[in-house]
Amino acid sequence: MSDRDPTEGLRAEWLALQAHHEQYELAALGIKLFAVGLCALALGSAFLWVLILLLWVQEAILKTFQGRLADRLLRIEQGLREAATVPVLAMQLHSEWMAQRPRGLALLKEYAANACRPTVVLPYPVLLLLSAWLA
């Protein structure tokens, strides 16, 4: 019988995917910063709002990729729990998050509340208003 931990591969994959999951968050922030810089450079451009919308869509695409990694992380966490002979406390971040996630209207209410947070709402609506005003 081997002394090798049967969950070793899952743990390694979880660590790699978690790092990538966080890199998408940094990339999304980079897109926001680029949008602000672009706005500063292109003040008065009639098509600035199109560029801002394209950056917003690009961030949404990155968040979609990030969500796919989160789905895989959840499956890995489930595999780790199922393979464990004792309760697993580590590497359960996404599973616990999903267990606490509201459903239906409560989820929509949570999304709306988070959409109003400055770190989410800014800079896109401000940049869109500025571009409309300058056009």
N, C-alpha and C positions, 0 to 999 in steps of 0.2 A: 504494500500500500504506500502511496506517495505522501510525503509530508507537505506537498504543495497545497496552498489554500485554493479551493475551487472557485472562490470569488475574486481571486487576484486580477483576472482580466477585466471583470466588471468594475472593480475599483479603479483600475488604471484608466479605463474608458470614461468613467464618471469624472475623474479628475481632469482629463483632457477636455471633455465636453463642457464642464463647468467653466474652465478657463476661456473657451471659445464663446460661451454664453455671455460672459462679462465683456469680452472684446467687442461683441455686437453693441453692447450698451455704450462703450467708448466711441465706436464708429458713429452711432446715432448722434451723440453729442458733437462729434466732429462735423457732421452734416449741418447741425444747427449753427455752429460757429461759422462755417463756410457761408451759410445763408446770410448771416449778419454781415460778414465781410463783403459778400457780393452786393448786398444792398448799399453798403457804404461806398463801394466803387461805382455802382451803376445808378446813382441817384438821378432821377429824371428820365430814366429809360422807360419807354412805353411798354416794353415787354418784361419788365422786372417781375411783375406778378406771375408771369408764366414760369420764370426761372424758380421763384420761390415755391410755387406749386409743385414743380418737378422735384425739388429737393425734399419737399414734404412726402411726396410719393416714394422717393428713394428711401427715406427713413422708414416708411411703412413696410417696404420690401425687406429691409434689414431686420425689422422687428418680426416679420413673418419667418425669416430664417432662424432668428433667435427662438421663436416659438417652437419650431421643429426640433431644435436641439433640446428644448425643455421637455418635449414629448419623449424623446429618447432617454433623457435623464430620468424621467418618471419610470420608464420600463426597467432601467438598470436598477433603480432603487427598489422596485418590486422584486427583481431577481435577487438582490442582496438580502432582502427580508426573508424571502422564501428559502434561501440557501442557509440562512443562519440557524445555529442551534441554540443561540441565546438572542434575546431581543436586540435589534440593531438600532442604535441611536445615531450613529454617524452616517453621513451621506444620505440623508433623508430630507434635505431642504425642499426639494420640489414636491415630494409626496405630502409633506406637512402643509405646504402652501396650497396645494390642490384641495386638501381636506378642509381647509378653512375658507376656501373661495365660495362666495355666495352664488346663488343660481337665480335665473329669471330676472324679475324686476329689481331685486336687491343688487344683482350684479350690474345692471344698467345704471342704477343709482350710484353705485360705487365708481363706475366708469365716469359718470358725469361729474362727480365730486373730484375725482383725480384730474379730469380734463381742465378743471378750474385752477389747479395748482400751478404756480408760476413756472416750475421746472418743466411742465408739460405744455402749457398754453403758449409760453414764450419760446421763440420769437415770432412764430408764424403769423398769427393774426395782426400783430403790430407791424410786421414787415409788409403784409398785404395791404393794410390801411395806408401805410407810408407810400407804397408804390402806387396805389390808386390816387392818393392826394397829389403826388408828384407827376403823374402821367398827364 
